[in-house]
Every structure is written in structure tokens, then in C-alpha cells.
Amino acid sequence: MPSKGAKKAQKQQAKKGGKAAQKPATNGAAPPALDVDSLLKMEAVQDAQVQQLLAACSSTGVLSSHKESRDVQLTNVSITHHGANILEDTTIELNYGRRYGLIGHNGCGKSTMLALLGEKEFPIPDHVDIFHLRKEIDACDKTALEAVMDVDAERIFLERRQRSCPV
């Protein structure tokens, strides 16, 4: 049960026309499914964020593995973000069937490196598929299976949209 102070703050926000007055209580239920326009807007915002990141970065690297190999080895990898060196003359080796985790301080360039890999800013062969999840799921009461099924529905929508819009 909310405290008196919390109730008072909610009332004040409702008087001002704040978000609390506009947002219906869900009681822990999953948020409603997004419509097509909302999905397109979200995709446009994410694409704009990636484009800003790419504009702020400079990346170089050489593919050292065979073009037809399932493994990817990049040598002489360097990443610069707003003039600051994130990586310099580094080797990145990704072997087929393996899982990798990145550990580092906040702001050290983990997400930037993943975004550059996801956008294939390095010479990665075309037969290698990369799926970069830009944002983790918001906290909710969904089971793991429900979350995967929701993402699958969005993936199907995006694939259909891509097929209908020839590049």
C-alpha cells in the first residue's frame, strides 16, 4: 500500500496532467502489444541512434581468416570514438559455436564495439549472420518463453515489411 506521501505526489501529478494520470494501472500484467506505427517509430529511433554512433566512430580492421570460414578473425582492429582510442591494433577472433561475454567498466566501449560488429563496419564475410540486440527487455512479469514469442512476432513483422519494400 502506498504511503501518504506517495499518494499525495500521485494526486499532484494527476492535477498537473502528468504521466501517472494518463497511464492505466497494469497490476504487473504485460504491456499491450505494439501496433505497426509504434514499431516503425521505435525502429526509426534505433536506426537514428546507430547512425549517430557510426558518425562518431572510426573503425579499421583486416579479415585474417579465410573468406569461406565460419570463424571470423580480424587483426589490426582499431576503434576511435570522438577522438578517443577504444581499441588499438587488437585482434578479434570469433569462433563458430562459441559464446562470448564482454567485461569492462561503464563507458569503455563494449556496446560501441558490438554495434560496429553488428553493423558490419569491419570486413566480415556476407555468409556470417550477426544479430545485435541493442536494448534489453524492460522489467515485467513475462516468462522467458513469452518474451521470446513477443520478439518473434516483431521479427516476423519486420521480415514481412522488408520483403514488401524492395531495396
Contact map, one row per residue, 1 for C-alpha under 8 A:
11100000000000000000000000000000000000000000000000000000000000000000000000000000000000000000000000000000000000000000000000000000000000000000000000000000000000000000000
11111110000000000000000000000000000000000000000000000000000000000000000000000000000000000000000000000000000000000000000000000000000000000000000000000000000000000000000
11111110000000000000000000000000000000000000000000000000000000000000000000000000000000000000000000000000000000000000000000000000000000000000000000000000000000000000000
01111111000000000000000000000000000000000000000000000000000000000000000000000000000000000000000000000000000000000000000000000000000000000000000000000000000000000000000
01111111100000000000000000000000000000000000000000000000000000000000000000000000000000000000000000000000000000000000000000000000000000000000000000000000000000000000000
01111111110000000000000000000000000000000000000000000000000000000000000000000000000000000000000000000000000000000000000000000000000000000000000000000000000000000000000
01111111111000000000000000000000000000000000000000000000000000000000000000000000000000000000000000000000000000000000000000000000000000000000000000000000000000000000000
00011111111100000000000000000000000000000000000000000000000000000000000000000000000000000000000000000000000000000000000000000000000000000000000000000000000000000000000
00001111111110000000000000000000000000000000000000000000000000000000000000000000000000000000000000000000000000000000000000000000000000000000000000000000000000000000000
00000111111111000001000000000000000000000000000000000000000000000000000000000000000000000000000000000000000000000000000000000000000000000000000000000000000000000000000
00000011111111100000000000000000000000000000000000000000000000000000000000000000000000000000000000000000000000000000000000000000000000000000000000000000000000000000000
00000001111111110000000000000000000000000000000000000000000000000000000000000000000000000000000000000000000000000000000000000000000000000000000000000000000000000000000
00000000111111111111100000000000000000000000000000000000000000000000000000000000000000000000000000000000000000000000000000000000000000000000000000000000000000000000000
00000000011111111111100000000000000000000000000000000000000000000000000000000000000000000000000000000000000000000000000000000000000000000000000000000000000000000000000
00000000001111111100000000000000000000000000000000000000000000000000000000000000000000000000000000000000000000000000000000000000000000000000000000000000000000000000000
00000000000111111100000000000000000000000000000000000000000000000000000000000000000000000000000000000000000000000000000000000000000000000000000000000000000000000000000
00000000000011111110110000000000000000000000000000000000000000000000000000000000000000000000000000000000000000000000000000000000000000000000000000000000000000000000000
00000000000011111111110000000000000000000000000000000000000000000000000000000000000000000000000000000000000000000000000000000000000000000000000000000000000000000000000
00000000000011001111111000000000000000000000000000000000000000000000000000000000000000000000000000000000000000000000000000000000000000000000000000000000000000000000000
00000000010011000111111100000000000000000000000000000000000000000000000000000000000000000000000000000000000000000000000000000000000000000000000000000000000000000000000
00000000000011001111111100000000000000000000000000000000000000000000000000000000000000000000000000000000000000000000000000000000000000000000000000000000000000000000000
00000000000000001111111100000000000000000000000000000000000000000000000000000000000000000000000000000000000000000000000000000000000000000000000000000000000000000000000
00000000000000000011111110000000000000000000000000000000000000000000000000000000000000000000000000000000000000000000000000000000000000000000000000000000000000000000000
00000000000000000001111111000000000000000000000000000000000000000000000000000000000000000000000000000000000000000000000000000000000000000000000000000000000000000000000
00000000000000000000001111100000000000000000000000000000000000000000000000000000000000000000000000000000000000000000000000000000000000000000000000000000000000000000000
00000000000000000000000111111110000000000000000000000000000000000000000000000000000000000000000000000000000000000000000000000000000000000000000000000000000000000000000
00000000000000000000000011111000000000000000000000000000000000000000000000000000000000000000000000000000000000000000000000000000000000000000000000000000000000000000000
00000000000000000000000001111100000000000000000000000000000000000000000000000000000000000000000000000000000000000000000000000000000000000001100000000000000000000000000
00000000000000000000000001111110000000000000000000000000000000000000000000000000000000000000000000000000000000000000000000000000000000000001110000000000000000000000000
00000000000000000000000001011111000000000000000000000000000000000000000000000000000000000000000000000000000000000000000000000000000000000001110000000000000000000000000
00000000000000000000000001001111100000000000000000000000000000000000000000000000000000000000000000000000000000000000000000000000000000000000000000000000000000000000000
00000000000000000000000000000111110000000000000000000000000000000000000000000000000000000000000000000000000000000000000000000000000000000000000000000000000000000000000
00000000000000000000000000000011111000000000000000000000000000000000000000000000000000000000000000000000000000000000000000000000000000000000000000000000000000000000000
00000000000000000000000000000001111101100000000000000000000000000000000000000000000000000000000000000000000000000000000000000000000000000000000000000000000000000000000
00000000000000000000000000000000111111100000000000000000000000000000000000000000000000000000000000000000000000000000000000000000000000000000000000000000000000000000000
00000000000000000000000000000000011111110000000000000000000000000000000000000000000000000000000000000000000000000000000000000000000000000000000000000000000000000000000
00000000000000000000000000000000001111111000000000000000000000000000000000000000000000000000000000000000000000000000000000000000000000000000000000000000000000000000000
00000000000000000000000000000000011111111100000000000000000000000000000000000000000000000000000000000000000000000000000000000000000000000000000000000000000000000000000
00000000000000000000000000000000011111111110000000000000000000000000000000000000000000000000000000000000000000000000000000000000000000000000000000000000000000000000000
00000000000000000000000000000000000111111111000000000000000000000000000000000000000000000000000000000000000000000000000000000000000000000000000000000000000000000000000
00000000000000000000000000000000000011111111100000000000000000000000000000000000000000000000000000000000000000000000000000000000000000000000000000000000000000000000000
00000000000000000000000000000000000001111111110000000000000000000000000000000000000000000000000000000000000000000000000000000000000000000000000000000000000000000000000
00000000000000000000000000000000000000111111111000000000000000000000000000000000000000000000000000000000000000000000000000000000000000000000000000000000000000000000000
00000000000000000000000000000000000000011111111100000000000000000000000000000000000000000000000000000000000000000000000000000000000000000000000000000000000000000000000
00000000000000000000000000000000000000001111111110000000000000000000000000000000000000000000000000000000000000000000000000000000000000000000000000000000000000000000000
00000000000000000000000000000000000000000111111111000000000000000000000000000000000000000000000000000000000000000000000000000000000000000000000000000000000000000000000
00000000000000000000000000000000000000000011111111100000000000000000000000000000000000000000000000000000000000000000000000000000000000000000000000000000000000000000000
00000000000000000000000000000000000000000001111111110000000000000000000000000000000000000000000000000000000000000000000000000000000000000000000000000000000000000000000
00000000000000000000000000000000000000000000111111111000000000000000000000000000000000000000000000000000000000000000000000000000000000000000000000000000000000000000000
00000000000000000000000000000000000000000000011111111100000000000000000000000000000000000000000000000000000000000010000000000000000000000000000000000000000000000000000
00000000000000000000000000000000000000000000001111111110000000000000000000000000000000000000000000000000000000000000000000000000000000000000000000000000000000000000000
00000000000000000000000000000000000000000000000111111111000000000000000000000000000000000000000000000000000000000000000000000000000000000000000000000000000000000000000
00000000000000000000000000000000000000000000000011111111100000000000000000000000000000000000000000000000000000010000000000000000000000000000000000000000000000000000000
00000000000000000000000000000000000000000000000001111111110000000000000000000000000000000000000000000000000000000001000000000000000000000000000000000000000000000000000
00000000000000000000000000000000000000000000000000111111110000000000000000000000000000000000000000000000000000000000000000000000000000000000000000000000000000000000000
00000000000000000000000000000000000000000000000000011111110000000000000000000000110000000000000000000000000000000000000000000000000000000000000000000000000000000000000
00000000000000000000000000000000000000000000000000001111111000000000000000000011110000000000000000000000000000000000000000000000000000000000000000000000000000000000000
00000000000000000000000000000000000000000000000000000111111100000000000000000111100000000000000000000000000000000000000000000000000000000000000000000000000000000000000
00000000000000000000000000000000000000000000000000000000111110000000000000001111000000000000000000000000000000000001000011000000000000000000000000000000000000000000000
00000000000000000000000000000000000000000000000000000000011111000000000000011110000000000000000000000000000000000000000001000000000000000000000000000000000000000000000
00000000000000000000000000000000000000000000000000000000001111100000000001111100000000000000000000000000000000000000000001100000000000000000000000000000000000000000000
00000000000000000000000000000000000000000000000000000000000111110000000001111000000000000000000000000000000000000000000001100000000000000000000000000000000000000000000
00000000000000000000000000000000000000000000000000000000000011111100000111100000000000000000000000000000000000000000000000110000000000000000000000000000000000000000000
00000000000000000000000000000000000000000000000000000000000001111100000111100000000000000000000000000000000000000000000000000000000000000000000000000000000000000000000
00000000000000000000000000000000000000000000000000000000000000111110101111000000000000000000000000000000000000000000000000000000000000000000000000000000000000000000000
00000000000000000000000000000000000000000000000000000000000000111111100000000000000000000000000000000000000000000000000000000000000000000000000000000000000000000000000
00000000000000000000000000000000000000000000000000000000000000001111100000000000000000000000000000000000000000000000000000001000000000000000000000000000000000000000000
00000000000000000000000000000000000000000000000000000000000000000111110000000000000000000000000000000000000000000000000000001010000000000000000000000000000000000000000
00000000000000000000000000000000000000000000000000000000000000001111111100000000000000000000000000000000000000000000000000000000000000000000000000000000000000000000000
00000000000000000000000000000000000000000000000000000000000000000001111100000000000000000000001100000000000000000000000000000001000000000000000000000000000000000000000
00000000000000000000000000000000000000000000000000000000000000001000111110000000000000000000111100000000000000000000000000000000000000000000000000000000000000000000000
00000000000000000000000000000000000000000000000000000000000000111000111111000000000000000001111000000000000000000000000000010000000000000000000000000000000000000000000
00000000000000000000000000000000000000000000000000000000000000111000001111100000000000000011110000000000000000000000000000000000000000000000000000000000000000000000000
00000000000000000000000000000000000000000000000000000000000011111000000111111000000000000011100000000000000000000000000000100000000000000000000000000000000000000000000
00000000000000000000000000000000000000000000000000000000000011110000000011111000000000001111000000000000000000000000000000000000000000000000000000000000000000000000000
00000000000000000000000000000000000000000000000000000000000111000000000001111100000000011110000000000000000000000000000000000000000000000000000000000000000000000000000
00000000000000000000000000000000000000000000000000000000001111000000000001111110000000111111000000000000000000000000000000000000000000000000000000000000000000000000000
00000000000000000000000000000000000000000000000000000000011110000000000000011111000011111100000000000000000000000000000000000000000000000000000000000000000000000000000
00000000000000000000000000000000000000000000000000000000111100000000000000001111100011110000000000000000000000001000000000000000000000000000000000000000000000000000000
00000000000000000000000000000000000000000000000000000000111000000000000000000111111111100000000000000000000000000000000000000000000000000000000000000000000000000000000
00000000000000000000000000000000000000000000000000000001110000000000000000000011111111000000000000000000000000000000000000000000000000000000000000000000000000000000000
00000000000000000000000000000000000000000000000000000001100000000000000000000001111100000000000000000000000000000000000000000000000000000000000000000000000000000000000
00000000000000000000000000000000000000000000000000000000000000000000000000000001111110000000000000000000000000000000000000000000000000000000000000000000000000000000000
00000000000000000000000000000000000000000000000000000000000000000000000000000001111111000000000000000000000000000000000000000000000000000000000000000000000000000000000
00000000000000000000000000000000000000000000000000000000000000000000000000000111101111110000000000000000000000000000000000000000000000000000000000000000000000000000000
00000000000000000000000000000000000000000000000000000000000000000000000000000111100111110000000000000000000110000000000000000000000000000000000000000000000000000000000
00000000000000000000000000000000000000000000000000000000000000000000000000001111000011111100000000000000000000000000000000000000000000000000000000000000000000000000000
00000000000000000000000000000000000000000000000000000000000000000000000000011110000011111100000000000000000000000000000000000000000000000000000000000000000000000000000
00000000000000000000000000000000000000000000000000000000000000000000000000111100000000111110000000000000000000000000000000000000000000000000000000000000000000000000000
00000000000000000000000000000000000000000000000000000000000000000000000000111100000000111111000000000000000000000000000000000000000000000000000000000000000000000000000
00000000000000000000000000000000000000000000000000000000000000000000000011111000000000001111100000000000000000000000000000000000000000000000000000000000000000000000000
00000000000000000000000000000000000000000000000000000000000000000000000111101000000000000111110000000000000000000000000000000000000000000000000000000000000000000000000
00000000000000000000000000000000000000000000000000000000000000000000001111000000000000000011111000000000000000000000000000000000000000000000000000000000000000000000000
00000000000000000000000000000000000000000000000000000000000000000000001110000000000000000001111101000000000000000000000000000000000000000000000000000000000000000000000
00000000000000000000000000000000000000000000000000000000000000000000011100000000000000000000111111000000000000000000000000000000000000000000000000000000000000000000000
00000000000000000000000000000000000000000000000000000000000000000000011000000000000000000000011111000000000000000000000000000000000000000000000000000000000000000000000
00000000000000000000000000000000000000000000000000000000000000000000000000000000000000000000001111100000000000000000000000000000000000000000000000000000000000000000000
00000000000000000000000000000000000000000000000000000000000000000000000000000000000000000000011111110000000000000000000000000000000000000000000000000000000000000000000
00000000000000000000000000000000000000000000000000000000000000000000000000000000000000000000000011111000000000000000000000000000000000000000000000000000000000000000000
00000000000000000000000000000000000000000000000000000000000000000000000000000000000000000000000001111100000000000000000000000000000000000000000000000000000000000000000
00000000000000000000000000000000000000000000000000000000000000000000000000000000000000000000000000111110000000000000000000000000000000000000000000000000000000000000000
00000000000000000000000000000000000000000000000000000000000000000000000000000000000000000000000000011111000001000000000000000000000000000000000000000000000000000000000
00000000000000000000000000000000000000000000000000000000000000000000000000000000000000000000000000001111100001000000000000000000000000000000000000000000000000000000000
00000000000000000000000000000000000000000000000000000000000000000000000000000000000000000000000000000111110101000000000000000000000000000000000000000000000000000000000
00000000000000000000000000000000000000000000000000000000000000000000000000000000000000000000000000000011111100000000000000000000000000000000000000000000000000000000000
00000000000000000000000000000000000000000000000000000000000000000000000000000000000000000000000000000001111110000000000000000000000000000000000000000000000000000000000
00000000000000000000000000000000000000000000000000000000000000000000000000000000000000000000000000000000111111000000000000000000000000000000000000000000000000000000000
00000000000000000000000000000000000000000000000000000000000000000000000000000000000001000000000000000001111111000000000000000000000000000000000000000000000000000000000
00000000000000000000000000000000000000000000000000000000000000000000000000000000000001000000000000000000011111111000000000000000000000000000000000000000000000000000000
00000000000000000000000000000000000000000000000000000000000000000000000000000000000000000000000000000111001111111100000000000000000000000000000000000000000000000000000
00000000000000000000000000000000000000000000000000000000000000000000000000000000000000000000000000000000000011111110000000000000000000000000000000000000000000000000000
00000000000000000000000000000000000000000000000000001000000000000000000000000000000000000000000000000000000011111111000000000000000000000000000000000000000000000000000
00000000000000000000000000000000000000000000000000000000000000000000000000000010000000000000000000000000000011111111100000000000000000000000000000000000000000000000000
00000000000000000000000000000000000000000000000000000000000000000000000000000000000000000000000000000000000001111111110000000000000100000000000000000000000000000000000
00000000000000000000000000000000000000000000000001000000000000000000000000000000000000000000000000000000000000111111111000000000000101000000000000000000000000000000000
00000000000000000000000000000000000000000000000000000100001000000000000000000000000000000000000000000000000000011111111111000000000000000000000000000000000000000000000
00000000000000000000000000000000000000000000000000000000000000000000000000000000000000000000000000000000000000001111111111000000010000000000000000000000000000000000000
00000000000000000000000000000000000000000000000000000000000000000000000000000000000000000000000000000000000000000111111110000000011100000000000000000000000000000000000
00000000000000000000000000000000000000000000000000000000000000000000000000000000000000000000000000000000000000000011111110000000000000000000000000000000000000000000000
00000000000000000000000000000000000000000000000000000000000000000000000000000000000000000000000000000000000000000001111111110000000000000000000000000000000000000000000
00000000000000000000000000000000000000000000000000000000001000000000000000000000000000000000000000000000000000000001111111100000000000000000000000000000000000000000000
00000000000000000000000000000000000000000000000000000000001111000000000000000000000000000000000000000000000000000001100111110000000000000000000000000000000000000000000
00000000000000000000000000000000000000000000000000000000000011100000000001000000000000000000000000000000000000000000000111111000000000000000000000000000000000000000000
00000000000000000000000000000000000000000000000000000000000000100000000100000000000000000000000000000000000000000000000101111101000000000000000000000000000000000000000
00000000000000000000000000000000000000000000000000000000000000000011000000000000000000000000000000000000000000000000000000111111000000000000000000000000000000000000000
00000000000000000000000000000000000000000000000000000000000000000000000000000000000000000000000000000000000000000000000000011111100000000000000000000000000000000000000
00000000000000000000000000000000000000000000000000000000000000000001000000000000000000000000000000000000000000000000000000001111100000000000000000000000000000000000000
00000000000000000000000000000000000000000000000000000000000000000000010000000000000000000000000000000000000000000000000000011111110000000000000000000000000000000000000
00000000000000000000000000000000000000000000000000000000000000000000000000000000000000000000000000000000000000000000000000000111111000000000000000000000000000000000000
00000000000000000000000000000000000000000000000000000000000000000000000000000000000000000000000000000000000000000000110000000001111100000000000000000000000000000000000
00000000000000000000000000000000000000000000000000000000000000000000000000000000000000000000000000000000000000000000010000000000111110000000000000000000000000000000000
00000000000000000000000000000000000000000000000000000000000000000000000000000000000000000000000000000000000000000110010000000000011111000000000000000000000000000000000
00000000000000000000000000000000000000000000000000000000000000000000000000000000000000000000000000000000000000000000000000000000001111110000000000000000000000000000000
00000000000000000000000000000000000000000000000000000000000000000000000000000000000000000000000000000000000000000010000000000000000111110000000000000000000000000000000
00000000000000000000000000000000000000000000000000000000000000000000000000000000000000000000000000000000000000000000000000000000000011111000000000000000000000000000000
00000000000000000000000000000000000000000000000000000000000000000000000000000000000000000000000000000000000000000000000000000000000011111100000000000000000000000000000
00000000000000000000000000000000000000000000000000000000000000000000000000000000000000000000000000000000000000000000000000000000000000111110000000000000000000000000000
00000000000000000000000000000000000000000000000000000000000000000000000000000000000000000000000000000000000000000000000000000000000000011111000000000000000000000000000
00000000000000000000000000000000000000000000000000000000000000000000000000000000000000000000000000000000000000000000000000000000000000001111100000000000000000000000000
00000000000000000000000000011100000000000000000000000000000000000000000000000000000000000000000000000000000000000000000000000000000000000111110000000000000000000000000
00000000000000000000000000011100000000000000000000000000000000000000000000000000000000000000000000000000000000000000000000000000000000000011111000000000000000000000000
00000000000000000000000000001100000000000000000000000000000000000000000000000000000000000000000000000000000000000000000000000000000000000001111111100000000000000000000
00000000000000000000000000000000000000000000000000000000000000000000000000000000000000000000000000000000000000000000000000000000000000000000111111100000000000000000000
00000000000000000000000000000000000000000000000000000000000000000000000000000000000000000000000000000000000000000000000000000000000000000000011111110000000000000000000
00000000000000000000000000000000000000000000000000000000000000000000000000000000000000000000000000000000000000000000000000000000000000000000011111111000000000000000000
00000000000000000000000000000000000000000000000000000000000000000000000000000000000000000000000000000000000000000000000000000000000000000000011111111100000000000000000
00000000000000000000000000000000000000000000000000000000000000000000000000000000000000000000000000000000000000000000000000000000000000000000011111111110000000000000000
00000000000000000000000000000000000000000000000000000000000000000000000000000000000000000000000000000000000000000000000000000000000000000000000111111111000000000000000
00000000000000000000000000000000000000000000000000000000000000000000000000000000000000000000000000000000000000000000000000000000000000000000000011111111100000000000000
00000000000000000000000000000000000000000000000000000000000000000000000000000000000000000000000000000000000000000000000000000000000000000000000001111111110000000000000
00000000000000000000000000000000000000000000000000000000000000000000000000000000000000000000000000000000000000000000000000000000000000000000000000111111111000000000000
00000000000000000000000000000000000000000000000000000000000000000000000000000000000000000000000000000000000000000000000000000000000000000000000000011111111100000000000
00000000000000000000000000000000000000000000000000000000000000000000000000000000000000000000000000000000000000000000000000000000000000000000000000001111111110000000000
00000000000000000000000000000000000000000000000000000000000000000000000000000000000000000000000000000000000000000000000000000000000000000000000000000111111111000000000
00000000000000000000000000000000000000000000000000000000000000000000000000000000000000000000000000000000000000000000000000000000000000000000000000000011111111100000000
00000000000000000000000000000000000000000000000000000000000000000000000000000000000000000000000000000000000000000000000000000000000000000000000000000001111111110000000
00000000000000000000000000000000000000000000000000000000000000000000000000000000000000000000000000000000000000000000000000000000000000000000000000000000111111111000000
00000000000000000000000000000000000000000000000000000000000000000000000000000000000000000000000000000000000000000000000000000000000000000000000000000000011111111100000
00000000000000000000000000000000000000000000000000000000000000000000000000000000000000000000000000000000000000000000000000000000000000000000000000000000001111111110000
00000000000000000000000000000000000000000000000000000000000000000000000000000000000000000000000000000000000000000000000000000000000000000000000000000000000111111111000
00000000000000000000000000000000000000000000000000000000000000000000000000000000000000000000000000000000000000000000000000000000000000000000000000000000000011111111100
00000000000000000000000000000000000000000000000000000000000000000000000000000000000000000000000000000000000000000000000000000000000000000000000000000000000001111111110
00000000000000000000000000000000000000000000000000000000000000000000000000000000000000000000000000000000000000000000000000000000000000000000000000000000000000111111110
00000000000000000000000000000000000000000000000000000000000000000000000000000000000000000000000000000000000000000000000000000000000000000000000000000000000000011111110
00000000000000000000000000000000000000000000000000000000000000000000000000000000000000000000000000000000000000000000000000000000000000000000000000000000000000001111111
00000000000000000000000000000000000000000000000000000000000000000000000000000000000000000000000000000000000000000000000000000000000000000000000000000000000000000111111
00000000000000000000000000000000000000000000000000000000000000000000000000000000000000000000000000000000000000000000000000000000000000000000000000000000000000000000111
